Amino acid sequence: MKRIFFDRRLYVSLLVVLLLTFPFLMGQSSYFMGLVVTMAIYAIAAMSLNLLTGYGGQVSIGQGGFLMMGTYSTGIISSTLGFPIWVALPAAGVIAALVSLVIGLPAVRLKGHFLAVATLGFGLCIPEIALNWKSVTGGYSGLPLMRPEWASSDLAFFYVILVLTFLVTWMLMNIANSRLGRAFLAIRDSEIAAAATGINVAGYKTIMFMISAFFTGLAGGLYAYWVQYISPNDFTIMASFFLLAMIVVGGLASIWGAILGAVLFTGIPHFSDAYVGVTNLVIGVAVVLVILFRPAGLVSLVGLIKPGEKQRSRKKPTEELPVRSLEEADNA
């Protein structure tokens, strides 16, 4: 019974069923579908940022800039140039990744708050560029965007975003658990030790930036197609702080933590927007409380790990060694 209660696959299956039936449970309400879509889009962006910050230890406060790049790239490629959605979405991610390469190459020499300030500058300048480059972005007028005919309804595009969110989650989980993800963790723990083991620290840092920016740009493209209008005020610098708060509260170096933080912080305004200033207050208090009392994030509370892992982690190293190994050590 205890094993079933902590079965991650059971939770994931129930979540998939709930999401697939959600539009019909809510009477196909565009508002509630939009709420879930916003959660999914921020979840993709938060997972991407967590790969960079949680796994790689690179603090970025410019992720909102990549979201905005994704929205405008999608709008320009789709509306202005006339390319279909299956070209516009990947292209938006690629453009964001290429821009991150330009930023990442000099940024790999920076650490800590120096890197944070550099990415902060990027997050501040992208909305200004979108606002003033009127011939391309439309300035204050923004850019309109049309969905393809086969996904023109909110219900159809809801499932498109749902499928892409599942796919991105699966891909990021595989990256985090791969050799690449282990290299990111090694760099986060100690760049000197990672370099001593043969890891190309500068190269892997650049890869971190590009992967994170690619999926964030893809999330921005999905947002553009959902709202069908792009504005310079869609993702200001506050969006970058918002994403950073999501992964801190949800749990650093955890894909599930990023999803949990995105769901929580996207859902809070639904209940608190009726009261002026309460949303930011609740988010700020949540960040402070988690940092003080649960540094590992809220994901450490929800049983997403097997119950025996904590017990095994408390054992002494000698308790985990087989008896044969101890006897061989004594004979040696």
JORA-V960285 format. One record per backbone hydrogen bond with DSSP energy under -1.0 kcal/mol. CO is the residue of the C=O (numbers start at 1). NH is the residue of the N-H. E is the energy in kcal/mol with one decimal. If there is no record, write none. Layout:
co/nh/e
CO/NH/E
CO/NH/E
This chain:
co/nh/e
1/5/-2.0
2/6/-1.3
4/7/-1.4
7/11/-1.4
8/12/-2.5
9/13/-2.4
10/14/-2.3
11/15/-2.4
12/16/-2.4
13/17/-2.3
14/18/-2.4
15/19/-2.5
16/20/-2.3
17/21/-1.8
18/22/-1.0
21/25/-2.0
22/26/-2.0
23/28/-4.5
24/27/-1.0
29/33/-2.3
30/34/-2.3
31/35/-1.8
32/36/-1.9
33/37/-2.5
34/38/-2.4
35/39/-1.9
36/40/-2.4
37/41/-2.7
38/42/-2.5
39/43/-2.1
40/44/-2.1
41/45/-2.0
42/46/-2.9
43/47/-2.7
44/48/-2.1
45/49/-2.3
46/50/-2.5
47/51/-1.8
48/52/-1.2
49/53/-3.4
50/55/-2.2
52/58/-2.2
53/57/-1.1
62/65/-1.1
63/67/-1.7
64/68/-2.2
65/69/-2.2
66/70/-2.1
67/71/-1.9
68/72/-2.5
69/73/-2.5
70/74/-1.9
71/75/-2.3
72/76/-2.8
73/77/-2.5
74/78/-2.6
75/79/-2.3
75/80/-1.1
76/81/-2.2
77/83/-2.5
84/87/-1.3
84/88/-2.5
85/89/-2.4
87/91/-1.9
88/92/-2.1
89/93/-1.7
90/94/-2.5
91/95/-2.7
92/96/-2.1
93/97/-2.2
94/98/-2.5
95/99/-2.3
96/100/-2.2
97/101/-1.6
98/102/-1.5
99/103/-1.9
100/104/-3.9
101/105/-2.1
103/107/-1.7
104/108/-1.9
106/109/-1.1
107/110/-2.0
111/114/-1.6
112/116/-1.8
113/117/-2.3
114/118/-1.9
115/119/-2.4
116/120/-2.0
117/121/-2.0
118/122/-1.3
119/123/-2.4
120/124/-1.8
121/125/-1.8
122/126/-1.7
125/129/-2.4
126/130/-2.5
127/131/-1.7
128/132/-1.9
129/133/-2.2
132/134/-1.7
133/136/-1.3
133/137/-2.9
134/138/-1.4
138/141/-1.6
143/230/-2.8
148/151/-1.5
149/152/-1.4
153/157/-2.2
154/158/-1.9
155/159/-1.5
156/160/-1.4
157/161/-2.5
158/162/-2.0
159/163/-2.6
160/164/-2.2
161/165/-2.2
162/166/-2.2
163/167/-2.3
164/168/-2.7
165/169/-2.5
166/170/-2.3
167/171/-2.3
168/172/-2.8
169/173/-2.2
170/174/-2.0
171/175/-2.2
172/176/-2.6
173/177/-1.8
175/181/-1.1
178/182/-2.0
179/183/-1.9
180/184/-2.0
181/185/-2.1
182/186/-2.0
183/187/-2.2
184/188/-2.3
185/189/-2.4
186/190/-2.4
190/194/-2.3
191/195/-2.4
192/196/-1.9
193/197/-1.3
194/199/-2.2
195/198/-1.4
199/201/-1.4
200/204/-2.7
201/205/-2.3
202/206/-1.9
203/207/-2.0
204/208/-2.4
205/209/-2.2
206/210/-2.2
207/211/-2.7
208/212/-2.5
209/213/-2.5
210/214/-2.4
211/215/-2.0
212/216/-1.8
213/217/-2.8
214/218/-1.9
215/219/-2.0
216/220/-2.2
217/221/-1.9
218/222/-2.0
219/223/-2.1
220/224/-2.1
221/225/-2.0
222/226/-1.9
223/227/-2.5
224/228/-1.9
228/145/-1.8
230/143/-1.9
231/234/-1.7
236/239/-1.4
237/241/-1.6
238/242/-2.4
239/243/-2.3
240/244/-2.1
241/245/-2.4
242/246/-1.7
243/247/-1.8
244/248/-1.7
245/249/-2.5
246/250/-2.8
247/251/-2.0
249/298/-3.2
250/299/-2.4
254/258/-1.8
255/259/-1.9
256/260/-2.7
257/261/-2.6
258/262/-2.2
259/263/-2.5
260/264/-2.5
261/265/-2.6
262/266/-1.7
263/267/-1.7
264/268/-1.7
268/271/-1.4
268/272/-1.9
269/273/-2.1
272/275/-2.0
275/278/-1.5
277/281/-1.5
278/282/-2.9
279/283/-2.3
280/284/-2.5
281/285/-2.5
282/286/-2.4
283/287/-2.2
284/288/-2.1
285/289/-2.7
286/290/-2.3
287/291/-2.3
288/292/-2.0
289/293/-2.9
290/294/-2.0
294/297/-2.4
297/300/-1.5
298/301/-2.2
306/309/-1.7
308/312/-2.3
309/313/-2.2
310/314/-1.1
316/319/-1.1
322/326/-1.4
323/327/-2.3
324/328/-2.3
325/329/-2.0
326/330/-2.1
327/331/-2.4
328/332/-1.9
